[in-house]
Amino acid sequence: MNTAHMSTERPKAYYTAVFLQVSFRAIKQSMAGKASDGLPCWLDTRMLGMLARELKACVDQTPHPTAAHEALETASEECDQLLARCPGDLDSTLCHRQLDAILEALKRAIEALTNAPAPADESRWQSASRYLVQGWKRLS
């Protein structure tokens, strides 16, 4: 098999997962306080909510059952748990622990998505049939 012509493009979920990992790492480093102090942790719930929605969309984009899908689902569940307790219901130690769990799950997802092939472009017929089915569903 000639690998010179194989696509090196990664699935969209890979890039979304990398964005989410960088975002959660930045939150941990700048907003979550020190891991060792027992002070209340006050994270920006709007930002967390936006990241949680992005994470859910990433889960939906990823085929299952795959290691990437499972890891993204874990990250999403951990994020939901963090969001349910923010703001002010966590101390910095627990907040860091929750963020670490999200980051670890994202790391596993990124590793799994690194070798995942990008989805093939839709053919003209696939695109047209999808459009017709969606239109039919709206009418019925």
VOGU-3710 file (C-alpha; in Angstrom, 3 decimals, decimal comma):
1> mntahmster> 0,000/0,000/0,000  1,445/3,341/-1,008  1,247/5,658/1,993  2,489/8,689/0,085  -1,041/9,358/-1,138  -2,810/8,751/2,154  -4,427/11,748/3,761  -2,757/13,091/6,894  -5,789/15,209/7,688  -7,320/14,501/11,074
11> pkayytavfl> -10,986/14,446/12,007  -12,542/17,731/13,139  -13,051/16,259/16,631  -9,258/16,087/17,029  -8,873/19,841/16,602  -11,858/20,543/18,861  -10,378/18,279/21,555  -7,027/20,089/21,336  -8,813/23,447/21,661  -10,711/22,148/24,701
21> qvsfraikqs> -7,550/20,765/26,295  -5,758/24,109/25,909  -8,821/25,949/27,273  -9,220/23,732/30,344  -5,468/23,869/31,000  -5,609/27,690/30,876  -8,542/27,690/33,306  -6,631/25,437/35,657  -3,479/27,544/35,506  -5,061/30,959/35,766
31> magkasdglp> -8,465/30,817/37,417  -8,721/27,793/39,684  -6,543/29,085/42,508  -3,763/26,995/44,004  -4,370/23,258/44,232  -3,059/23,195/47,790  -5,258/25,899/49,317  -8,662/25,139/50,712  -10,190/28,416/49,570  -13,435/28,411/47,598
41> cwldtrmlgm> -12,949/28,119/43,861  -14,860/30,644/41,738  -14,726/29,715/38,071  -16,475/31,591/35,284  -19,594/29,469/34,753  -20,376/31,105/31,398  -17,012/30,028/30,023  -17,388/26,564/31,540  -20,866/26,301/30,026  -19,527/27,234/26,596
51> larelkacvd> -16,751/24,650/26,881  -19,255/22,030/28,095  -21,433/22,651/25,011  -18,385/22,425/22,745  -17,395/19,183/24,465  -20,878/17,687/23,954  -20,741/18,642/20,267  -17,343/16,962/20,016  -18,772/13,786/21,592  -21,593/13,841/19,033
61> qtphptaahe> -19,093/14,196/16,148  -17,099/11,161/17,219  -18,237/7,704/16,140  -18,805/5,178/18,882  -17,910/2,727/20,215  -14,367/4,028/19,991  -11,763/4,909/22,584  -11,992/8,559/21,509  -15,766/8,654/21,985  -15,541/7,046/25,424
71> aletaseecd> -12,800/9,442/26,548  -14,735/12,471/25,279  -17,876/11,228/27,049  -15,882/10,915/30,275  -14,531/14,453/29,852  -18,062/15,714/29,210  -19,428/13,991/32,324  -16,582/15,383/34,446  -17,232/18,850/33,026  -20,943/18,544/33,861
81> qllarcpgdl> -20,039/17,594/37,436  -17,743/20,602/37,700  -20,377/22,909/36,255  -23,020/21,567/38,651  -20,873/22,621/41,605  -19,767/26,027/40,308  -19,535/28,701/41,343  -18,457/28,496/44,921  -19,367/24,936/45,896  -15,820/23,618/45,478
91> dstlchrqld> -12,580/24,387/47,175  -9,490/24,823/45,008  -8,235/21,300/45,743  -11,432/19,663/44,481  -11,640/22,062/41,550  -8,121/21,103/40,458  -8,956/17,418/40,853  -12,034/17,832/38,626  -10,055/19,803/36,025  -7,332/17,122/36,086
101> ailealkrai> -9,963/14,452/35,368  -11,241/16,482/32,381  -7,699/17,057/31,091  -6,774/13,375/31,470  -9,862/12,287/29,518  -9,127/14,868/26,796  -5,536/13,621/26,601  -6,799/10,053/26,008  -9,258/11,308/23,378  -6,555/13,261/21,535
111> ealtnapapa> -4,262/10,216/21,547  -7,062/8,086/20,092  -7,995/10,743/17,522  -4,375/11,268/16,420  -4,488/8,088/14,372  -8,157/8,265/13,388  -8,765/8,849/9,693  -10,603/11,969/8,630  -14,061/11,277/7,266  -14,228/11,173/3,501
121> desrwqsasr> -15,910/14,087/1,756  -19,522/13,460/0,882  -20,185/12,664/-2,731  -22,612/14,860/-4,618  -25,242/12,061/-4,416  -24,810/11,601/-0,661  -25,150/15,337/-0,137  -28,248/15,560/-2,327  -29,915/12,572/-0,654  -29,209/13,975/2,826
131> ylvqgwkrls> -30,697/17,317/1,756  -33,820/15,628/0,394  -34,292/13,496/3,524  -33,958/16,542/5,767  -36,477/18,445/3,640  -38,861/15,497/3,709  -38,631/15,301/7,522  -39,482/18,999/7,807  -42,569/18,556/5,619  -43,884/15,508/7,439
//
